[in-house]
Amino acid sequence: MSNVREQFGKPREGGGFTTFSLKEDASTIIRLLPPMKSLKEAGKWGEYHKQHFGYEVRNQRDPSKTMPRPFMCLEEQDENRLTTVSCPECRRMEEQAQALKDDLATMTEKHKASGIPAAVAEKKAAEACAERAKWVDGHRLDKKWYIPVMMEDGSFAIFRTPHAAFKAINKARKEMRDDNGGSDVFDIDAGAWLKITRTGTGLNTDYTATIVKEATVLANGKRATVVKPAPLSDEQLGQALALPDVKTSTQLIRRLTSDQVRVLAYGSGSPEEVEAVMNMAGRPDAPGPSPRPSPAQARPAPVAVVSQVQASVVEEEEDADEKAIREAQARMAAKKAAAASASASAKAAPSVKTKAILPLDDDIDEDEFAARFPRPSAS
Ligand SMILES: [Zn+2]
């Protein structure tokens, strides 16, 4: 009788998975999962990935539109911050930013030398450099943590979030540990739920993480607030393992070879060209260089359709997000430049005001770097 039942399995929620990030002024309750899969040995509970934005392909549903096609940055550093693998797109971004700065300065000087007023000279130079400025503005490096979590409804997902949320989680973790010998939020049996909240906008975006607590009545009849239990059952752990490996999954982040990145970085950037490179890209089943596909026969990426759709939705949302931050940075830079130019003209010094170019990720802050190279001894 029961034998017949044993011959049936449960449909596995594999292939498709959800990646989510917090929108402005939103919060969510999550249960962090202990280090798993390829992160297990290193004891890491999330992976930090860098992605390049700036290339687009045609939207297959509406060919009049394009959609972003980010890909993983190839740059790698060792513990001493020495670059061990160089990324062609990173080099190209540096070259373009420098060339823009130089061109603006040279052209402004040239115009001024011919007797044109400074403001007009700057405007003319900016106009002449518009194309390169657009390139620089549209190419950027996005850095996020990818953290496997259980959602409040018991489903599993990948939380994609900036470093600020990673720091907030570590803070909450320490608070729980310090709190009367509390256990680790990651602990399979004694872990906790965390409420992650995103507040503010642009440069003032902040993240907080708090341990979820609940009211209870103690044995002595008194009321108390205690950490809400979040034990993970074997069944839940099994479901968690259906999530992709955040470190190695190609479903999560598009990976191109160095040659492919170089072709993109120094190519025309047209949607057709980007599409051709992407379709060639790192396909294990690719039958050699394929002919450039026409829009009608363009094939979808070789990964599960569900996750691909979900992933690209996230990419577009993230794009808007980062755009707001970039605009805030540009406003600040413009303000700074205006102030600098005002003080310079007050001194009547010949000044060449170039449009400040602020890369979105100009440096990695110390603890961000430390988080990428955790020392097992320092906990
Ligand atoms: Zn790069």
Boltz pocket constraint, residues with backbone or C-beta under 6 A from the ligand:
constraints:
  - pocket:
      binder: B
      contacts: [[A, 52], [A, 72], [A, 73], [A, 74], [A, 75], [A, 87], [A, 88], [A, 89], [A, 90], [A, 91]]
      max_distance: 6.0
